[in-house]
Amino acid sequence: MQNGGHETVLLHEAIEALEIAPNDVVVDATIGGAGHFALLMAKLGYDGTILGIDADEEAIARAQAAYEAAEEAPTMFLAHDNFRNLEEILEMRGIEKVTKVLFDLGWSGYQLTRGKGFSFQTDEPLIMTYGDSTRTAEEVVNTLPEAELADVLYGLGEEQFSRQIARGIVEARKKQPIKTTFELVDVIKASTPFWYHHRRLHPATKTFQALRIYVNDEFGALRDGLTAACKKTSPGGRIAVITFHSVEDRIVKLHFRDEVAKGNGSLITKKPIVPSAQEVSQNPRARSAKLRVYEVCPLKCKPFKNLSNNVPLYA
């Protein structure tokens, strides 16, 4: 489903994996373009409930519009918040347990037109915040020590020239603060080899990704959100997560693996579901997407080792 500047990834695969029932209590933890949100509502009946969460107030407005356009709308709650606060959000609305949770960790294409510096294709201020965070990418670029900045670029963006780029940033900011996306791109290009500028990926891709993740503490929020989702999902309920980054996918994989090892649930997807070749050709942003699905055990499970692949399952 395409919504203006955003095309929803793994739309039907995620909804099918969740097995939505008409009376489910569903959380869309990342409304974004509202593609998943609209289809989730379509699967719910009047007895169902949907809670949509997003740190972007414009995403909240898109969810409201989708709700008003729905033919058979369930009970709806919207929260302009970060999904890391899921437990508190549910408590504030008197929701004790939920049955289905969806996290789509891909950032919305709408962000590209917000003027916040998410894209290196247009000259914008270096902000990169989703919500109301006061810490911006400009502050990080101009104040973080060189070694720490290099660690951010390598650890969160897997940038192979992280040290060279960090050194270039520090040298450039001595002359004048780096305030815009194009200024940062110029520093990145000046700090990396010529051949690095002529690959499929733009040379600034990983640096911008790392700064966005760092500014919004995306990995910390993901860990908090997964913990809350596992705690608040009823037995027999499911949690689906779509990732677009190898580190966040590893966080999800290990979190679900630990829950299985404790006997709290099972993996619906032993291997992640990935987009079809057709979807990738139509939407190149989908190429790195992975969908993992976890189900909470109806009863406390006794974990054991599957001797064929040494992956903890449950009895």
FENGI-V377625 format. One record per residue. N is the residue number from 1. SS is DSSP state (helix for helix, strand for strand, loop for the rest). PSI is psi in radians with two decimals (999 if undefined). Layout:
N	SS	PSI
N	SS	PSI
//
This chain:
1	loop	2.23
2	strand	2.30
3	strand	1.60
4	loop	-1.83
5	loop	0.22
6	strand	2.37
7	strand	2.08
8	loop	2.31
9	loop	2.46
10	loop	0.76
11	helix	-1.05
12	helix	-0.60
13	helix	-0.75
14	helix	-0.77
15	helix	-0.72
16	helix	-0.69
17	helix	-0.52
18	helix	-0.37
19	loop	1.10
20	loop	2.27
21	loop	2.70
22	loop	-0.50
23	loop	0.29
24	loop	2.75
25	strand	1.87
26	strand	2.45
27	strand	2.11
28	strand	1.74
29	loop	-0.20
30	loop	1.48
31	loop	-0.84
32	loop	-2.13
33	loop	-0.05
34	loop	0.28
35	helix	-0.92
36	helix	-0.71
37	helix	-0.81
38	helix	-0.72
39	helix	-0.61
40	helix	-0.79
41	helix	-0.67
42	helix	-0.47
43	helix	-0.31
44	loop	2.65
45	loop	-2.99
46	loop	-0.48
47	loop	-0.10
48	loop	2.94
49	strand	2.40
50	strand	2.35
51	strand	2.11
52	strand	2.35
53	strand	2.41
54	strand	2.50
55	loop	-0.20
56	loop	2.08
57	helix	-0.46
58	helix	-0.54
59	helix	-0.66
60	helix	-0.73
61	helix	-0.64
62	helix	-0.67
63	helix	-0.70
64	helix	-0.72
65	helix	-0.70
66	helix	-0.67
67	helix	-0.76
68	helix	-0.44
69	helix	-0.16
70	loop	2.50
71	loop	-0.75
72	loop	1.58
73	loop	2.34
74	loop	-3.13
75	strand	2.34
76	strand	2.44
77	strand	2.46
78	strand	2.47
79	strand	2.01
80	strand	1.53
81	loop	3.09
82	loop	2.43
83	helix	-0.19
84	helix	-0.35
85	helix	0.45
86	helix	-0.79
87	helix	-0.77
88	helix	-0.65
89	helix	-0.76
90	helix	-0.76
91	helix	-0.68
92	helix	-0.45
93	loop	0.15
94	loop	0.44
95	loop	1.99
96	loop	-0.83
97	loop	2.69
98	strand	2.92
99	strand	-0.46
100	strand	2.41
101	strand	2.37
102	strand	2.23
103	strand	2.08
104	strand	1.80
105	loop	0.05
106	loop	2.33
107	loop	2.52
108	loop	2.47
109	helix	-0.38
110	helix	-0.48
111	helix	-0.49
112	helix	-0.45
113	helix	0.22
114	loop	-0.16
115	loop	0.44
116	loop	0.10
117	loop	0.36
118	loop	-0.49
119	loop	2.43
120	loop	0.07
121	loop	-0.34
122	loop	2.64
123	loop	1.88
124	loop	2.86
125	strand	2.54
126	loop	1.56
127	loop	-1.22
128	loop	0.36
129	loop	2.51
130	loop	-0.88
131	loop	-2.26
132	loop	0.32
133	loop	2.41
134	loop	-0.23
135	loop	2.07
136	loop	2.92
137	helix	-0.58
138	helix	-0.76
139	helix	-0.76
140	helix	-0.83
141	helix	-0.60
142	helix	-0.10
143	helix	-0.43
144	loop	2.35
145	loop	2.67
146	helix	-0.82
147	helix	-0.72
148	helix	-0.68
149	helix	-0.72
150	helix	-0.70
151	helix	-0.67
152	helix	-0.82
153	helix	-0.65
154	helix	-0.80
155	helix	-0.62
156	helix	-0.43
157	helix	-0.14
158	loop	0.69
159	loop	2.06
160	loop	-0.39
161	loop	0.61
162	helix	-0.75
163	helix	-0.71
164	helix	-0.73
165	helix	-0.74
166	helix	-0.73
167	helix	-0.74
168	helix	-0.70
169	helix	-0.81
170	helix	-0.74
171	helix	-0.71
172	helix	-0.70
173	helix	-0.26
174	helix	-0.53
175	helix	-0.77
176	loop	2.62
177	loop	2.53
178	loop	1.98
179	loop	-0.35
180	strand	2.89
181	helix	-0.76
182	helix	-0.62
183	helix	-0.71
184	helix	-0.72
185	helix	-0.73
186	helix	-0.70
187	helix	-0.74
188	helix	-0.80
189	helix	-0.67
190	helix	-0.32
191	helix	-0.05
192	loop	2.76
193	loop	2.70
194	helix	-0.72
195	helix	-0.43
196	helix	-0.27
197	helix	-0.03
198	loop	0.73
199	loop	-3.14
200	loop	-0.73
201	loop	2.40
202	loop	2.48
203	loop	-0.32
204	loop	-0.09
205	helix	-0.91
206	helix	-0.59
207	helix	-0.80
208	helix	-0.69
209	helix	-0.80
210	helix	-0.75
211	helix	-0.73
212	helix	-0.79
213	helix	-0.73
214	helix	-0.82
215	helix	-0.68
216	loop	0.07
217	loop	0.89
218	helix	-0.66
219	helix	-0.66
220	helix	-0.73
221	helix	-0.66
222	helix	-0.81
223	helix	-0.77
224	helix	-0.74
225	helix	-0.72
226	helix	-0.73
227	helix	-0.80
228	helix	-0.71
229	helix	-0.77
230	helix	-0.61
231	helix	-0.64
232	helix	-0.04
233	strand	2.29
234	strand	2.71
235	strand	2.32
236	strand	-0.16
237	strand	2.90
238	strand	2.62
239	strand	2.18
240	strand	2.38
241	strand	2.21
242	strand	2.08
243	strand	2.81
244	loop	0.19
245	loop	2.41
246	helix	-0.62
247	helix	-0.78
248	helix	-0.59
249	helix	-0.68
250	helix	-0.65
251	helix	-0.81
252	helix	-0.81
253	helix	-0.84
254	helix	-0.63
255	helix	-0.82
256	helix	-0.67
257	helix	-0.73
258	helix	-0.68
259	helix	-0.70
260	helix	-0.76
261	helix	-0.52
262	loop	-0.12
263	loop	0.36
264	loop	-0.25
265	strand	-2.94
266	strand	2.77
267	strand	2.09
268	loop	-0.61
269	loop	1.81
270	loop	-0.59
271	loop	2.57
272	loop	2.58
273	strand	2.35
274	loop	2.80
275	loop	2.66
276	loop	2.84
277	helix	-0.61
278	helix	-0.76
279	helix	-0.72
280	helix	-0.68
281	helix	-0.60
282	helix	-0.50
283	loop	1.57
284	helix	-0.43
285	helix	-0.32
286	helix	-0.18
287	helix	-0.51
288	helix	0.09
289	loop	2.47
290	strand	2.35
291	strand	2.14
292	strand	2.46
293	strand	2.33
294	strand	2.47
295	strand	2.31
296	strand	2.38
297	loop	2.40
298	loop	-0.63
299	loop	2.88
300	loop	2.19
301	loop	2.64
302	loop	1.92
303	strand	2.61
304	strand	3.00
305	strand	2.24
306	loop	1.93
307	loop	-0.33
308	loop	-0.59
309	loop	0.09
310	loop	0.44
311	loop	2.23
312	strand	2.26
313	strand	-2.69
314	strand	2.74
315	loop	999
//
